[in-house]
Amino acid sequence: MYARAATVAPWTLPAHATLFTGRYPWEHGVMGDGQLRFDASVPTVPALLRPQGYTSLALSANGTLVPFLAQEGAFDAYRSAEWWEKTFRWLRPEELDLSPRTRSRGGRSTMSLLVSAVARRHSPRLPTDLIQTPHPTATLFQRLSSGLPEVRPIVPGADSISWVAIDGLNRIARGIGFPDDPRPLPAAPWIEGTLEAWLARRPADQPFHCFINLLDAHEKYLSDGEVVPGLAAWLRFIRISQNQRRWLQGEWSPSDEEFRLLRELYERTIRILDRRLGAIMDVLRRTGRWENTLFVVTSDHGQAFGEHGELFHERSPYQPLLHVPLWVRWPRGDGGGRTVRDAVSLVDVAPTMLAAAGADLPPGLPGVALDPYTTPPRSTPVLGMADGFPCILHYRHTLSAAVVERLQHSYAVAYVGGVKAVVGLRGGETQCFDLDSDPNEQHNLAGAVSPDIEAAFQAARTVAHRIEAARGGTVDPALEERLDSWGY
Ligand SMILES: [Zn+2]
C-alpha cells in the first residue's frame, strides 16, 4: 500500500492519459485550458506490452474515456458504458462476450440496440463505432434537469423533480430485484461478467493487460436503505441538489448535515467498490490468473465535500482531490503487507506494469518502476497540476466574478519529502504545506525557509513553465461534446 500517492491532475482525462502512458499532462498533452487531444505519437501501455505477447482489454464505466480506449493501436478490445448508466441504473445492459479485436461500446447489447433504434440525440462527431446513442427516457430526464451544462431547466425546480424520479426508481428497482440488499445498484454492473467471459475465451497462459474503470464513487450519489432509511430520511435526502453548477452559481449551499450525508453516501460507494474489487479478484482466481497477475488499484482523483470551500471535483490543488489510493499486489503476493510512505505518483503505474511484464521502458519516462521490496530513488520530485474541465465555458455568464476568477486559476504542484508546494499559473501566488504536521493544509508555509521547501518550490516553478509551454492547443470538439453529455 502506498500511503502517499498523488494524482497528476484533479480530473478524469489528464489522470487517465497519464495511467495509459506514464507521462505527465504537459507531456501527453491532455490538459484543461489547453488541448484535450491525446497525442497519438505517445506510446500507450497496451501497445508497449503487445511485443511481449500481451492482448489487452479495457472496460470502463466512464464513457468520457472512449477517445483513449478507441485510440488506434491501443486496446485490442474495449467496452464503455453509456452516459446514462451512471444514473439510470435500473436499465441494465447485459454482459458481453467480447471476441478478440472487438472494439465495442456495447453496440451489440439488446439495450443499446433498443436505444440506438429510438434516439440519436447528442451524437458526437466521432467515428461510427463511437456514436453516442442515449436512451430516450434518459434524454427526457436530462432535458428536464440541468444535468447538461448548456441545458436550462424547463420549469423551476425541475432539477429536483427529475432527481426524485431517478433516485426513487433506482430504489424501487433495488427493492424488487434485491429485496434483502439495501445498497444502491452498482454502476455498469456488466464489467465483472464481461471480464470473466473475455478471460474464459483465452488460454490461461496467454498474458493479458486489462484496464477497468469503476464509477460508483462519482456523484451524483444515489440513496440507499441504510444511510437513508424510510420516507422521512428520503424526503430530506432528495432535497440535496448534488448539482455542482448550482453550487458554483450560489443557488445551492449544502448545510453541515447535508455534507455529512453526502460523505456518508460516498463512503458507502467506496464499500461497494471494495466488494466489486473482490468480485474482480474472484474472476482472476476462477480463471487461473490471480497468482501470476500484477493487480493495481488506484483512482484518477479524489473528491471534496466542503474542504477548502470545494465540492466534488474541480480545479483544486489540495489533497482531497490530489491524494489518491494506490495498492499494488505483485504476482504471488511478493512483498505483501508493506505500507510505503514515500511520495509516489500515477506516473509510476505505467513503468511498474511494463517492468513487471519484462517490456522495454520508453526513454524519458518521469516515473519509477515500483517493486515489491523497495521504493526506487527518483531523479525528480513527484509533480502534478490542478487544471479544470471546460464545462464552465458554457455557463460562465451565470457565475459571479469571484467564482469565475477562482475557476480560471490553474496550479503547478510538487512534493518533496513531506512538503508540498503549489504555484499559481496566472498570478504566481505560492502555497506550501507540511503534510506530516498539517495534513488538512491549513497553514501556508510559503516564506518559511528549509531545503525541502526550496526544492519543492523550484520544482513547482519548473512545472509551471512546462505547462505554459505545452499549452496553446485546442479542445477536440467531439471530446468536448462527449464531456457535455456526461455533465462535465
Ligand atoms: Zn474522474
Boltz pocket constraint, residues with backbone or C-beta under 6 A from the ligand:
constraints:
  - pocket:
      binder: B
      contacts: [[A, 11], [A, 12], [A, 13], [A, 300], [A, 301]]
      max_distance: 6.0
